[in-house]
Amino acid sequence: MSLIDILAERLADRDAGWSIGSFGAIAEFHQRADDELLVDRPQELYRVTGKGGIRLDMSALGEARAVAFETLSPRANRWGQGLALCLPEEQAAVTQRAVLSELGPDADALREEDREAVLFDMGLAQPQVEFCIRTNDPELLAILRETAGRSVMDPQNPAMAAILRAHPHRIARSKLGRVEVYQMIGGPDTGGVSPDGPHTHVLPKLLRSGRTHSANTPIPPGLVPCAMLHPASAVAGSRGEDIAFDAARHEAFQELLRRYGLPDYVAIKDRVLDALEEGMEDALAEPDSRLTRTGLRIALRQLGRQAEAVGRPNLASRIERLRQRFDRLEEPGEADEERPGH
């Protein structure tokens, strides 16, 4: 199965999530069972609901490298997972506008009825993503045009407050595609929480770090993630709730990891499994890199959940002893926000 086929299959899966963004500015596309499908063309990597949508550029994906990864969660029996679609830094680079900029009608909008609305780059100056808003609201348009050429982060600029009041569409564009969000912006009008389903985050503190992605996402040097697939989690539901261990979901992602994971990471997980199967777990030693330490800890979490699910208490007890040795200390950066996929 090709990468395009894998992505198409996951796009048709309403339990999978997607995102385009950087560390601090991100648009997420999530689907729910009762969402109305307005565009349903997963084989073209194109899907739109009444709440948002995504379209990936199939030709550009030919230049992309997929990197499957897992991340530690601050919740002791969880982990995160994802498939990053990456480009080399130079290919991934976008305009990096630093001020609010009018771009004209959004001719590439996912829905035909949005193509006459006006697109504005918010000017967040991110390396691999243009974070934009789109509107045809006369009052908001007047404010945006009056403040164009200024930073939206300037406390004296009324643009951000106007955006938060008006809830325009948000669009994240990278060299691999776009995600659009039609729902309200999380804030005072939503009780301080993001709406369920497609939503966006713009977090100035994280933007100031200048990073293209979380330190917890092990992207090889020279590559930049330009889109993310967040396959359905084996331990968390679509709204972040705990669920019983789902062996089918787990194995589906492990297949992606074996195909697209970093070799050292896959190797340490295999080593842990082999040691347990051979009764040699006491010989395991602390790995010498953050990547492999993470792999060891996540392998133990996963094997522990599997042992509990199939009713093997003796194995679960052996794994717990290993966790007491290896899965206690927090790595630098581990407290970074959990991204979609939990």
N, C-alpha and C positions, 0 to 999 in steps of 0.2 A: 504494500500500500504506500503510495507517495505521500509526501507532506501535505500536498493540496487535498488529497482524499481524506487524510486524517483530520485536517482542519474542517473540511466540509461535514464530516461525520459528527464532529464535536459541536459545530454550529447548529446542527439540527437537534442537539441535546439541550433541553431547556434547563438542565441542572448545571451546565457548564457556564462559566463567566468569561468575560473578555475585557480588556482595557487597552487604552493608548494614553500615554502620558510620560511624565518624568517624576523625579523625586520631589513632590510638592504640588504638582498640577496634573490631575489625571481625570479621565472620563471613563466610566465603567458601564458596560452593557451586560445586564442580567435579564433573564427571561423567567416568567412565571407561567404556570400551567394554564391560567385563564387569560393570558395576554392575547390581544387580537393581533394576528399577523397581517401586516399590510404589504410587506414584500417577503416572499418565502423562496429564496433561490440559494440554498446552502451550497449547491455545486458551483455557484459563482462566488461563493463567500460573501453573500449579500443577504442580510436579513433585517427587517424593520418591524417594530411593533408600535403601538400607539404611544409608547413611553420613550422610545429611543431606537437606535439601530447601529449597525456596523456594516462596513464594506471594506474588504481587504483587496489590495491590488495584486491580482494573480500573476501578472508579468513581473512585478517587482519582487515577489516572493521567490522567484527563481534565483535571485542574488542573495537571499537571506540564509542565515544559519540558525537552525533551531537548537535551543539549549534547554533541556529538561532539568529541573532542579527541585529540591525540597528545602524547606526552611524550618528552623525551630520555632515553636510557639511558646510563649510564656505559660501556657496551660500545659501541665505536665504530661498529659496523655494525648496531646495533639501535635500536629505538624502542618506546615503549609506545602503547597506544591504548585508548579506552573510550568508552562512551556513558553520561553521567551523567543520571539522572532527577532533576530538581530541583523544589523548591517554594520559594515566597517564604519568607523567614525566619520570619515570624509563623505561616504555615501549617505549616511544618516543625517547629516547636517541640514538644517532648515534655515530660514531667514534670520531668526533670533532677534526680531524686532524688540526694542526696549521701551517703546511707547505705544499708547493706544493708536491704532491705525485702521482707517477705513479701507476695505478691500473691494467694495462693490457688491453687486448681486451674487449670491452663492450658487453659481451655475452647476456646481457638483453636488448640491444637496441630495440627500438620499431619497427624499420625497419630492415629486414634481411641484407640489403646491408651495414648497419653501424656496424655490429657485429664484424668485424675484425679491426675497427678503435680503437685507443688507448684512454683509459679513464684516465683523471688526476683529482684528487681531488684538488681544488684550495687552500685548507687549510684555510678556513675561520672560522673554529672552532665553528660552530653554533650548538646549542644543539640538534635540531631536523631535520636538513637538511644537506646533503652533497651536496655542490654546485660544480659541475664538468664541465670540458670541454672535448670534444672528437675530435680527429683529426687523419688524416693519411697524413697530409702535412709534407713532409720531413724537410723542413726548420723550421717549428714551432716545430716539434718533437725534433729536435736537441737542440733548445733553451730550451724547457721544461725539457728535460732530463739533460741538463747541469745545470739548476737552481733548479732542484728537491732538496727538503730538506731545501729550503729557503722560507721565507714569500713572497708572491706576493705583499704585501703592502710595502715592503722595497723599498724606492725610488732608491736604487742602483741596484735593481733586474730588469733586462731587460724583464722579463717574461710578465708582465702586458702589456707593450707597444707592445710586439710581439702578444699577444692575441688580442689586440684592432685592430692591423693591419690585422690579418689573419681571424678574425670572425669565429672561430670554433663553432661547435654545443655546446650549453650549456644544461646541464642536472641537474635538481634538484631532489634529491632522499630523500624520507622520508620512515618511516616504513609503510606508507599507499600507496606508489606508486611513480611514477616519471612523471615529465613534461620535454619534450625535445623541444628545440627551434633551428630552422635551419636558421632563418633569421639573418641579420647583427646585430651587437651590436650597439646600439644607441650611436652616438658620431660624431667625425669629418666627417666620411664617410657617415653619414646619415643626415647631416645638424644639428646635435645636438639634434635630436628627435628620439624617439623609432619608429621602423617600425610599421605600422598598422598590427594588428594581434598578433601572439605569439611574445613575447619579454622578455627580462630579465633586472633586475636592480641589480647592486652591488654598494652600497652607504656606503663608509667607515665611515662617520660620524654616520650613524645610527647603523652600526655594532658595533661601540665602546660603544653603550649603553648597550650591553649585553642582550637585551630583546628578547624574542622569538616572540613577536607580538606587534602591536601598542597598546598603552595605551587606545586607543578608542575602542578596540575590547574587549568586556566584557567576557573573558574566565574565568570560575570558577577556584579558586586556586587548584593547583595540576594537572591541565590538560594543555596540550600543543597542539596547532593546527598544524596538520601534513599535511593537505590539505584543500583547500577552494573551495567552489562553490559560484559563484557570479551570482545569478539569474538575468534575464533581469530586468532592472530598469523601474519603471513606469513613471519616469520623465526625463530620459536621454537615448540617443541613444548609439549605440555600440562604437561610436567614441567620446563620451562625450558631444555631442550636446544636447541642450534643445529639448524636444519633448512635445507634448500635453499629459496631464495626461492620462495614460493607465490603466483603471480600472481593466481589466483582469489580467494584470501583477501584479498590486498592490494586488489584492485579492489572487492570487496564492502564493505570498510570505507571506501574512498574515496567510494563512493556515499553512505554514511551521513554522511561528512564534508561532502560537497557539500550535503546536505539539512539537517544539524543543526550544522555547524561554525560557529565565529565568522567573520564575513565578512572581517575583516582577515587572519585566519590563512589562509583559503582563497585569498584574493587573492595573498598573497606566494608561496604554492606555485605558483599559476598563472603568476606573473611569472617565477619561476625556470625553469619548463618552457618558457615562450615564449622566454626569452632563449637557452636552449640550442638550441631548434629554429631560431631565427633567426641563430645564430652571434654573438649579442650579449652573451654571458655576462660579458665583461670590463667591461661597463658596469654590472653589478650593484653596488650599494652596500650598506653595512651598514645594516640597518633600524633604526628609532629606538625600538622598544619590545621588551620581553622576549618578548612573544607572537610578534611578527613575526620576531625573530631566531631563535626556536625553530623557526618555520615554515620559514625558509630552511635551517637546518641539517638538519632532518628531511627536507625535500624533496631535499637533496643526498644524504643517506644512502639514501633510497628509490630515487632515480634511478640511483645508483651500483649498488645491488643489482640493479635491473632490467637495466641495461646489461650487467652481468656475466652475468646469467642467460640473456640472449638472444645473447651472444657479440658484443658491440660494443665491442672494446677501445679504439678511438679515442675514443668517447663517454665510456667509463669514465675514460680518462686526463684528458679535459677536466673531468669532474666532480671528479676527485681534486684537480686544481689549485684548483678553487673551494673544496673542503673545506680545503685548506691555508690559504686566506684566511679562511674564515668558520666552520669547524667545529673550532676548537681550544680556545677559551677556555670555561671552565666558568662558567655563570650562577650567581648566588647561589641557594642552595636546590636546586641540581641534584643534590646528593648525597642528597636525601631517598630513603627506601626505595622500591624498585620495587614497585608494586602488582600485583595479578593481571593477567595478560595480558602480563607481561614487557616 
